[in-house]
Amino acid sequence: KYDELSTLNCCANDVKKMRELLSSTKKFSNIKTYIDKPVDLVKDELRVLAESGDGFEEIFLYFSGHGLSNSDDFFMCFSSFKESSPNTTGLSRNDAFDLIRLFKSELSVVVIDACEAGRSILKNQANPLSNTLKSGISNFVQFSSCTERQFSLAGDHISLFTDEFIKACLNKEKGPVYYSDIESALRDAFINH
């Protein structure tokens, strides 16, 4: 639910379904879920969680909701998001990466189901991703539901991208599921989109 943006009814279900998926892997010992919460609360709680350990095997950050790109960054829009103050009412990709660095994890995975989520990480005048944004992050994987000029498709019960992401994870009945396999399944699911 948003104060100034249209409500996206499927996002709460997206988060619940993703939590079920992550829980069923038994890979993650601490799963935090935030639905309709202000960004300050989320950032503060993630900082506390990051300080609770001395490095983590994997951090998995998932977001479903409105997304907005401007000339500076991509923003994940939280409940009180205001386009006039995106840096304080949303979570920029730069801020998300800063939070991820705090976890000192061996693997960092970011999955964003939002409009414009695939905004180019590299700018013409900027240093390459590996030297700037990714600095301090060992292994990094990002999935985005669309490019920076596309809209993500919300559904009645679950968004199309999140549904396909979960299906991709459940394709394999035995053994580990690799992020590269999920990527391949998603490419096939959206080959005509």
NORRA-V163685 format. One line per field, one symbol per residue. phi: phi as a letter, one per 30 degrees, with the letter a starting at -180 (. if undefined). burial: 1 if it has 16 or more other ideal C-beta (glycine too) atoms within 10 Angstrom, else 0. Layout:
BEGIN
phi = ???
burial = ???
END
This chain:
BEGIN
phi = .bdbcddcdddddedddddedddddhccdbccbbbhcdddddddddddddddbcjbdacbcbbbldbbcbdcacbddcecebddbddccbcddeddddddeddhddbbbbbbcaeidceedcceccdeedccedeicdbbbbcbdaddcccdcdcdcbddddddddeddcecdbidccddddeddddddcdcc
burial = 0100100101101110110001000000000000000010011001001100000100111111111110001111111110000100111111111011101110011111111111101000000010001100100101111100000111000111111111011000000000100100110010000
END
